[in-house]
């Protein structure tokens, strides 16, 4: 058997998988098809390019994704380290300057002595070779067909990217800076809306033209595009009820206007897109409105009348497999145990979750190549909760999900408490103690010192 690990895909999951395996002293080939073949959503040839939000979400340990970040950091994650080095102000979240982030990941992965980068499209998988498929949600048609051959069927859903506006084109007079509940300083620009302005936006979202999916992108069962509930297009939320947005991304609670002392009827938040603060994205405004419709609807928001749109929202197809049916707890295909999957193609949703699954797949593949027993990740850590979710076959309709506390094993009776924040602190302390033990168990591998 070829002892060199093949990782297919240079996104967050693929880079983390390659890094973790290489840190264990395993030789890795990382295949990334860009720029030989581009996707509908990518714009550069850099590894780990972020094509949706620039936020890696909450940073606090009481937050599930915040705890996952810290677990990965303690395992020398190249994704988390690069994200922290490229951070921009974002309140209680970890958001990044996307260009600096992808540049850092690219430089670090390419410099690793045990990783070979190949810029080529993979169209065939040799199931006898150690392989991690981390192609993400935008696999090429040829690779998707090969995955279909391996797994006997694939599903798809839709994600959407928010618009980005040039900072110097925003009229700041009617806006104010604040983070919700005062957390993290004044990291967001806030557009206060009165009732009339809010209702006009809802009407625009409901009535203006939308990009309709092509026939091959529609759900076969219902003839429409299915959406991931955690990343709904803003117009779909508007369709669900006139107040849906006011209880979602436009929620004004905790965003009192310091100039009036009052809480607005609704608030549109803008978050820095880069460290220089030259661009902002509309928080929660992922959309499939047509581009002229976006310019019309969002250009009527106070302060954005003369906006320069650096990017308008786009819609693209995502592909994922039925992981509970197809993968074992070590992310191996049950029918082809040399082949592992990682990232969004597994049905795990979110940047950090993709990196987490990549770390697991990379470590597991390295241990198999080195003749070591597989890891036994329990749902006492967030890494273990990724496995627990991907193994949860209780629902026949498996759908993508972010990491949550839902799959975490309960505390022992001596540590249990009814106070939610304290309980999560204790769960986090337990998880990090276990990850520290795991780190010592893994060691740092032959490639670590050279990589650092």
LUMPANU-133288 format. One record per residue (C-alpha): y negated, x, z; residue in three letters; residue number from 1. Coordinates in steps of 0.1 Angstrom, whole numbers. Each point is the difference from the previous one (the first is absolute). Example, Ala and Ser with C-alpha at 12.3 -4.5 7.8 and 13.67 -1.06 7.14 Angstrom:
2
    yy    xx    zz res   n
    45   123    78 ALA   1
   -34    14    -7 SER   2
This chain:
452
    yy    xx    zz res   n
     0     0     0 UNK   1
   -35    12    -9 UNK   2
   -16    10    34 UNK   3
   -35    -3   -13 UNK   4
   -16   -33    10 UNK   5
   -17   -20   -27 UNK   6
   -29   -22    11 UNK   7
   -12   -25   -26 UNK   8
   -37    -9     4 UNK   9
   -30    19    13 UNK  10
   -16   -28    20 UNK  11
    -3     0    38 UNK  12
    37    -7     6 UNK  13
    12    26   -26 UNK  14
   -23    27    13 UNK  15
    10    -6    36 UNK  16
    37    -1    -9 UNK  17
    -3    33   -19 UNK  18
   -21    16    28 UNK  19
    24   -10    28 UNK  20
    31    12   -19 UNK  21
   -17    33    -9 UNK  22
   -10     5    36 UNK  23
    37    -1     8 UNK  24
     6    28   -24 UNK  25
    13   -21   -29 UNK  26
   -11     8   -36 UNK  27
   -17   -30   -15 UNK  28
   -10   -10   -35 UNK  29
   -28   -26     0 UNK  30
    -3   -19   -33 UNK  31
   -33   -18    -7 UNK  32
    -5   -15   -34 UNK  33
   -38     2     1 UNK  34
   -19    12   -21 UNK  35
    27     0   -26 UNK  36
     3   -38     5 UNK  37
   -27   -19    19 UNK  38
     3   -33    18 UNK  39
   -24   -30    -3 UNK  40
   -15     7    34 UNK  41
    -2    39     3 UNK  42
   -29    20   -13 UNK  43
     9    36     8 UNK  44
    29    24    -1 UNK  45
    -2     7    37 UNK  46
    28    -6    24 UNK  47
    -3   -28    26 UNK  48
   -29   -17   -19 UNK  49
   -11   -32    18 UNK  50
    -3   -29   -24 UNK  51
    -9   -28    24 UNK  52
   -20     3    32 UNK  53
   -10    34    15 UNK  54
    10   -12    35 UNK  55
    32    10    18 UNK  56
    -8   -27    25 UNK  57
    -2     1    38 UNK  58
     1    33    19 UNK  59
     6   -12    36 UNK  60
    35     5    15 UNK  61
     0   -37    10 UNK  62
     0    -7   -37 UNK  63
    34     2   -17 UNK  64
   -13    20   -30 UNK  65
   -21    22    23 UNK  66
    32     9    20 UNK  67
    18     6   -33 UNK  68
   -27    25   -10 UNK  69
     3    19    32 UNK  70
    38     1    -3 UNK  71
    -4    14   -35 UNK  72
   -26    25    12 UNK  73
    24    14    26 UNK  74
    25     5   -29 UNK  75
   -26    21   -19 UNK  76
    -7   -27   -25 UNK  77
   -19    13   -31 UNK  78
   -14   -35    -6 UNK  79
   -13    -6    35 UNK  80
   -14    35     3 UNK  81
   -18    -3   -33 UNK  82
   -13   -34     8 UNK  83
   -15    12    33 UNK  84
   -15    30   -17 UNK  85
   -16   -24   -26 UNK  86
   -11   -27    24 UNK  87
   -32   -20    -4 UNK  88
   -16   -22    27 UNK  89
    18   -34     2 UNK  90
    -2   -13    35 UNK  91
    35    -2    16 UNK  92
    17     7   -33 UNK  93
    10    32   -19 UNK  94
   -17    -2   -34 UNK  95
    -3    30   -23 UNK  96
   -20    15   -28 UNK  97
    26    -8   -26 UNK  98
    -8    29   -23 UNK  99
     1    26    28 UNK 100
    32   -16    14 UNK 101
    20     2   -32 UNK 102
   -14    35    -7 UNK 103
    12    12    34 UNK 104
    35   -15    -4 UNK 105
     3    15   -35 UNK 106
   -11    34    12 UNK 107
    24     1    30 UNK 108
    30   -14   -18 UNK 109
    -4    22   -30 UNK 110
    -4    31    22 UNK 111
    32    -6    19 UNK 112
    25    28   -10 UNK 113
    30   -24     0 UNK 114
   -16   -27   -22 UNK 115
     0     1   -38 UNK 116
   -23   -25   -17 UNK 117
    11   -13   -34 UNK 118
   -24   -22   -20 UNK 119
    25   -21   -19 UNK 120
    12   -36    -2 UNK 121
    34    -5    15 UNK 122
    19   -26   -20 UNK 123
    36     6    12 UNK 124
    14     5    35 UNK 125
    31    22     6 UNK 126
    16   -18    29 UNK 127
    21    31     9 UNK 128
   -32    20     8 UNK 129
   -20    -3    32 UNK 130
   -29   -22   -10 UNK 131
   -28   -19    16 UNK 132
   -16   -27   -22 UNK 133
   -36    -4    12 UNK 134
   -15   -13   -32 UNK 135
   -23   -24    18 UNK 136
    -9   -35   -13 UNK 137
   -10    13   -35 UNK 138
    32    14   -13 UNK 139
     1     6   -38 UNK 140
    20   -25   -20 UNK 141
    27    25    -7 UNK 142
     4    10    37 UNK 143
    -1   -37    10 UNK 144
    29    -7   -24 UNK 145
    19    29    15 UNK 146
    -6   -13    35 UNK 147
    12   -34   -12 UNK 148
    32    16   -12 UNK 149
     5    17    33 UNK 150
    -7   -30    22 UNK 151
     9   -29   -22 UNK 152
   -34   -19     2 UNK 153
   -36     5    10 UNK 154
   -29   -21    12 UNK 155
   -37     2    -4 UNK 156
   -32   -12    18 UNK 157
   -37     5    -6 UNK 158
   -26    21    18 UNK 159
   -37     2    -7 UNK 160
   -27    27     4 UNK 161
   -35    -7    14 UNK 162
   -32     7   -19 UNK 163
   -20    32     8 UNK 164
   -39     0    -1 UNK 165
   -24    29    -2 UNK 166
   -18     4    33 UNK 167
   -34     7   -16 UNK 168
     1   -33   -18 UNK 169
     4   -21    31 UNK 170
   -32   -17    13 UNK 171
     3     9    37 UNK 172
   -29   -22    13 UNK 173
    22   -31     8 UNK 174
    30    20    12 UNK 175
     8    15    34 UNK 176
    24    27    12 UNK 177
    27    -9    26 UNK 178
    37     2     7 UNK 179
    18   -30    13 UNK 180
    -4    -3    38 UNK 181
   -19    33     0 UNK 182
    31    21    -6 UNK 183
    -5    33   -17 UNK 184
   -38     0    -4 UNK 185
   -19   -14   -29 UNK 186
    25     8   -27 UNK 187
    -2   -32   -21 UNK 188
   -28   -16   -20 UNK 189
    -1   -37     7 UNK 190
   -13   -27   -23 UNK 191
    -8   -31    21 UNK 192
     5   -33   -18 UNK 193
   -14   -34    10 UNK 194
    20   -31    -6 UNK 195
   -15    -7   -34 UNK 196
     6    36   -12 UNK 197
    36    -1    12 UNK 198
     8   -33   -17 UNK 199
   -15    13   -32 UNK 200
    23    31     2 UNK 201
    30   -22     6 UNK 202
    -8   -22   -29 UNK 203
    -4    30   -23 UNK 204
    33    14    11 UNK 205
    17   -34    -6 UNK 206
   -15    -7   -34 UNK 207
    -8    32   -19 UNK 208
    24    14   -25 UNK 209
    30    21    11 UNK 210
    22    25   -16 UNK 211
    33   -18    -6 UNK 212
    33    19     2 UNK 213
    18     7   -32 UNK 214
    32   -21    -6 UNK 215
    23    29    10 UNK 216
   -19     4    33 UNK 217
     4   -36    11 UNK 218
    25   -11    26 UNK 219
    30   -13   -19 UNK 220
     7   -28    25 UNK 221
   -35   -16     2 UNK 222
   -19    14   -30 UNK 223
   -28    15    22 UNK 224
    -7    34    16 UNK 225
    13     4    35 UNK 226
   -22    19    25 UNK 227
     5    21    30 UNK 228
   -14   -20    29 UNK 229
   -16    31    16 UNK 230
   -21     8   -31 UNK 231
    -9   -33   -16 UNK 232
   -27    -1   -27 UNK 233
   -32   -14    14 UNK 234
     0   -29   -24 UNK 235
    35   -10    11 UNK 236
   -13    -2    36 UNK 237
   -29   -21   -12 UNK 238
    24   -24   -17 UNK 239
    18    -6    33 UNK 240
   -30   -16    17 UNK 241
   -37     2     3 UNK 242
     1    18    34 UNK 243
    29    24    -7 UNK 244
   -22    29    -8 UNK 245
   -21    -6    32 UNK 246
    31     5    20 UNK 247
    12    29   -21 UNK 248
   -19    29   -16 UNK 249
   -34   -17     4 UNK 250
     5    -8    37 UNK 251
   -34     4    18 UNK 252
    14     3    35 UNK 253
   -10    33    17 UNK 254
   -27     7   -27 UNK 255
   -32   -13    17 UNK 256
   -31     8   -21 UNK 257
   -21    23    22 UNK 258
   -32   -11   -17 UNK 259
     5   -37    10 UNK 260
    24     2    29 UNK 261
    21   -27   -18 UNK 262
    34     0   -16 UNK 263
    -2    -8   -37 UNK 264
    19   -29   -16 UNK 265
    21    26   -19 UNK 266
    -1    37    -6 UNK 267
     9    21   -30 UNK 268
     8    36    11 UNK 269
    -5    31   -21 UNK 270
    19    32    10 UNK 271
    -7    36   -10 UNK 272
    21    10   -29 UNK 273
    -6    38     4 UNK 274
   -13    25    25 UNK 275
   -34     3   -18 UNK 276
    -6   -37     4 UNK 277
    -9    -4   -37 UNK 278
    23   -29    -5 UNK 279
    12   -30    19 UNK 280
    29   -24    -5 UNK 281
     0   -37     8 UNK 282
    24    -4    29 UNK 283
    27   -25    -7 UNK 284
   -13    -9   -35 UNK 285
    31    10   -20 UNK 286
    -2   -23   -30 UNK 287
    12   -11   -34 UNK 288
   -32   -17   -11 UNK 289
   -10    11   -35 UNK 290
   -25    29     0 UNK 291
   -30   -22   -12 UNK 292
     9   -25    28 UNK 293
     1    28    26 UNK 294
   -35    12   -11 UNK 295
   -12   -36     2 UNK 296
    15   -10    34 UNK 297
    -5    32    19 UNK 298
   -34     7   -16 UNK 299
   -12   -32    17 UNK 300
     7    14    34 UNK 301
   -31    11    19 UNK 302
    -7    36    -6 UNK 303
    23     3   -30 UNK 304
   -23   -17   -26 UNK 305
    -6    33   -17 UNK 306
    33    16     8 UNK 307
    15    28   -21 UNK 308
    38    -7     0 UNK 309
    19    33     0 UNK 310
    33   -19    -2 UNK 311
     7   -37    -4 UNK 312
    31   -16    14 UNK 313
    32     4   -19 UNK 314
    34   -17     2 UNK 315
    33    18    -7 UNK 316
    37    -6     3 UNK 317
    20    15    29 UNK 318
    38     4     1 UNK 319
    23     1    30 UNK 320
    37    -3     7 UNK 321
    20   -22    23 UNK 322
     4    27    26 UNK 323
    20   -19    27 UNK 324
    26    -7   -26 UNK 325
     0    34   -17 UNK 326
    -9    27    25 UNK 327
    17    13    31 UNK 328
   -18    11    31 UNK 329
    -5    35   -14 UNK 330
   -18   -14   -31 UNK 331
    30     7   -22 UNK 332
    12   -23   -27 UNK 333
    33   -14    13 UNK 334
    16     3   -35 UNK 335
   -15    35    -7 UNK 336
    -4    19    33 UNK 337
   -16    31   -15 UNK 338
   -30   -22   -11 UNK 339
   -26   -10    25 UNK 340
   -31   -22    -3 UNK 341
   -34     4    17 UNK 342
   -35   -15    -2 UNK 343
   -12   -34   -13 UNK 344
    30    -3   -23 UNK 345
    21    -7    31 UNK 346
   -22   -30    10 UNK 347
   -19    18    28 UNK 348
   -37    -7    -5 UNK 349
   -29    23     8 UNK 350
   -10    37    -5 UNK 351
    11    12    34 UNK 352
    33   -20    -2 UNK 353
     7    15   -34 UNK 354
    -5    35    15 UNK 355
    22    -9    29 UNK 356
    29   -11   -22 UNK 357
    -5    32   -20 UNK 358
     2    21    31 UNK 359
    33   -17    10 UNK 360
    15     3   -35 UNK 361
   -10    37    -2 UNK 362
    14     9    34 UNK 363
    32   -19    -6 UNK 364
     5    15   -35 UNK 365
    -6    35    15 UNK 366
    25    -5    27 UNK 367
    26   -12   -25 UNK 368
    -5    30   -22 UNK 369
     2    23    30 UNK 370
    33   -17    12 UNK 371
   -16   -14    31 UNK 372
     6   -35    14 UNK 373
   -25   -28   -10 UNK 374
   -28   -10    24 UNK 375
     4   -31    21 UNK 376
   -35   -14     2 UNK 377
    -1   -29    24 UNK 378
   -28   -27     0 UNK 379
   -15    17    31 UNK 380
   -23    19   -24 UNK 381
   -20   -13   -29 UNK 382
    20    22   -23 UNK 383
    31   -18    13 UNK 384
   -17   -33    -5 UNK 385
    -4     8   -37 UNK 386
    38     3    -2 UNK 387
     4   -32    21 UNK 388
   -22   -20   -24 UNK 389
    18    14   -31 UNK 390
    33    -9    16 UNK 391
   -10   -35    10 UNK 392
    20   -24   -21 UNK 393
    -8   -31    20 UNK 394
   -21   -14   -29 UNK 395
    14    -6   -35 UNK 396
   -35     4   -14 UNK 397
    -8    37     9 UNK 398
   -37     6    -4 UNK 399
   -22    31     5 UNK 400
   -15     5    34 UNK 401
   -22    24    20 UNK 402
    13    16    32 UNK 403
    -4   -23    30 UNK 404
    11    -1    37 UNK 405
    25   -27   -10 UNK 406
    30    23    -4 UNK 407
    -7    22    30 UNK 408
    27     1    27 UNK 409
   -11   -15    33 UNK 410
    -8    22    30 UNK 411
    24     2    29 UNK 412
    -6   -24    29 UNK 413
   -15    27    21 UNK 414
   -28     6   -26 UNK 415
    -5   -35   -13 UNK 416
   -34   -16     5 UNK 417
   -16   -33   -12 UNK 418
   -33    17    -8 UNK 419
     2     7   -38 UNK 420
   -22    31    -2 UNK 421
    17    17    29 UNK 422
    34    -9   -14 UNK 423
    -9    16   -34 UNK 424
   -13    31    18 UNK 425
    34     3    17 UNK 426
    18    -6   -33 UNK 427
   -21    26   -17 UNK 428
     7    25    28 UNK 429
    37    -6    -3 UNK 430
    -1     4   -38 UNK 431
   -20    33     1 UNK 432
    23    15    26 UNK 433
    30    -8   -23 UNK 434
   -18    15   -30 UNK 435
    -7    31    20 UNK 436
    37     3     7 UNK 437
     7    -6   -37 UNK 438
   -24    27   -10 UNK 439
    18    25    22 UNK 440
    34   -11   -14 UNK 441
   -11     4   -35 UNK 442
   -16    34     5 UNK 443
   -24    12   -27 UNK 444
    23    13   -27 UNK 445
    -1    32   -20 UNK 446
   -30   -11   -21 UNK 447
   -24    -9    28 UNK 448
   -17    33     8 UNK 449
    -6     8   -36 UNK 450
   -14   -35    -6 UNK 451
   -24     3    29 UNK 452
